[in-house]
Amino acid sequence: MHLDTVIFDIDGLLVDSEPLWNEAAEEVFRIYGITLTEQQYQTTTGLRTKEFVDFWFNFFSIPTHFSLQAEDKIIASVLKKIEERGTIMKGVHHIINFFYEKKFKIGLATSSPQELIDLVVKMTGIGPYLLATASAQELPFGKPHPQVYLNCAEKLKSNPTNCLCFEDSFNGMIAAKAARMKCVVVPEYSQSKDEKWGAADLKLSSLQNFGELHFDMLSKK
């Protein structure tokens, strides 16, 4: 297997946005009398906002005609929060440069809307290195369905089996593996020892820690 393409998730991997998504969802859900525990929130990390809202509205028996309104409010709120308070994750420029120097094709594949892709690309300054981006927002299914990863690979003119993905969520990891791609996970610290990451090809504590030894190991797998 010859790896020649790398695809990155965005939320929680390139930008520390998961706490802001949580904050935005908490504020909007409060309007409908919904309060999620941290554990509940983690079970739906990586889903599209629509699926996230639909799941919890169904769970708490909130009328479905409120779903779209809540989804729009969460997205608008989180875009504002990320623009004002979002921070770039450690190692982003290291990992982009690592693969750029190897002449890899580089792409982004996310459950988030295009507006967030554009914002994070601007914040990180990685636009010149990217050859393609893909959003699952308008697809029939989001992560853990592999379609967004397959779409990104197609845009990059890459065979899925030649792709290496970086993810921070369980749903994202499942999507990458279902697309027949290698997957490196960088979980949030409190979840890093969870056995659920066993399906990943490699687990790291930070993008900054990825190096030649990891790359060689993945290339030989």
N, C-alpha and C positions, 0 to 999 in steps of 0.2 A: 504493500500500500504506500503510495507516494503522496504525502501531505503537501498541498500547495496553496491552501486557502484557510483563512481564519475568520470566524464570525463571532462577534461579541453581542451579548445581551447589553442592556443599558442600565435599567433601574437596579440599584444595589450593587452593581458591578463597576460601571464607569463613573456614576455619580451617586452620592449618598442620599438617594431620594426616598427609600422605603419608609423612614420615619415621617417624611413629609406626606407621603401617600396615606399613611396611617392617621396622621393628624387631620388631613383633609377629610378622609372618610369618617373619622370620629365626629368631626364638626357637623357634617351633613347628615350622618345617621342619627345624630341627637335630635334633629328636627322630627324624625319619624319614631322616636322613642327606642332606638336601637343602641345598645352598648355591647361592644365586642371585647372579649378577653384577649390578651396577647397571643395565647395559644390558638384561639379561634381565628384571629387575623392571620397567623402564620400558615394555617391550612389552605388559605386561598391566595397566598403570595404567588405572583407570577401569572395569575389570571388577568384577562382583560377587564377593564373597569365594568363593562356591561355584564360580564359573567359574574364578577365579584358582587355587584349590586343585586343581580337576579338571584344569586345563590342565597344571600343573607335576607333579602326581602321575602323569599319563599320560606326560609327557615323561621323567620319571625312573623310570618303571615301578614305582610304589608301588601296592600293592593298593587298589582303589577303596573297600573297606569301611572304610578309615581316613579317608576324605575328610570325612565329616560331623563326626567327632570333631575333626579338624584345623580345620575351618571354625569350629566353636563356640569352640574355644580361641583362635583369632585374634581373633574378634569380641569375646569377653570381655576379652581382653588389651588390645585397642586402645581400647575404651570406657574402661577404667581409666586408660590412658596419657593419653588426650585430656582426661579429667576432671582429672587431676593435673598434666599438663604442656602441654596444648594451648594454642596462642596464636592469637588472632584475626588474620587477615590485614589488612594495611594497606589502608585505603580502604573497608572494609565498611560503616561507618555513613555515609560520604560517598555511596556508590552507592545504598544503600537510601533515604536522604533525597532524593537526586536524582530518583529515579523516583516516590517517594511524593508529592513536591511537584508532579509532573506528573500526578498522579492515575492513575498506572498500576496495574493489577492486578499484584500481586507474589506469586510462588510459588517453591518449591524442588523440584528434581527430581534425585534421586540414586540411585546404585547401592547405597548403604549402607542398613542396616536402620533401621526407625523409631526404635529406641532412640538411634541416633546423631543422627538428625534432632532429636529432642527435646532431646538434650544440647547440640547446637550452637545451637539456638534459645535455650535457656536461657543459654548462655555469652555469646552476642552480644546478647541482649536485643531481637531483632528480631521476636519473636512478634506484637506489636500491628500490625505492618505487613504481615503475611502473610495471604493469603486462601486459600492451599492449599499442601499439600506432597504429594509423590509419591515412593514408594520402589519400586525395581525388584526388591527382594529376593524377592517371591513371584510375580513375573511369569514367564511361560515363557522370556522372553529379556531380558537386561539390555543396557545400552549395549555396543556401538554400535547396537543395535536402538533405534528411535525411540519405542517404546511408552511408556516412562516420561514422556517429554516430551509425548506426545499425551494421556496420562492427566492430567497436570498441567493442560494447556490445557483439557481437558474440565471438570475441576473448577473452573477459573477462568471457565468459559463464554466462552472465547476461541477465535477461529479461529487455527489454527496459523500461518497466514501473517501474522498480526498480532502475533506473539510475537518477542521478542528474548531470546536466551539468552546467558549468560556461563558459560564453561567453562575448565578448565585442562588437560584431557587430550585426546589425539587421539581416543580412543574416544568421549568425550563430545561433541566437535565433530562427529564423523560422525553421532552420534545426533541432534543438533540439526538438522543440515542435512538428514538423511533425513526429519525431521518437517516439512520445508519452513519452518523458522524461520531468522531471522537469527542469526548466532553471533559473539560477541566472545570471543576466546581470550586468556587471561592465563597463558602457559606458565611453567613453572619456568625460572629464569634460564639454566641450562645447556642447555636445549633450545630457547631462544627463537629462535635463528637457523636452526632446522631447516626445510627446505623443506616438510615435511608440513603446516605450518599454512596453506598456500596456499589451502585451501578456505574459510577463515574470512573473514567480512566485515570484520573488524578485529582487529588484534593489539596488545595493550598490555603494558607491563611491570608495571602495577599497577592495581588498581581505582581507586586514588586519582587516576589520570591521566585518567579518563573525564570529559568535559565537554560543553558545548553544541555545540562544533564537531563532535565525534564523533557526537553524537546527530543533528544536522542531516544529516550525511553519510549515516548509516544510514537515516534517514527518507526520503531521496531516492532510495535505491538501488532 
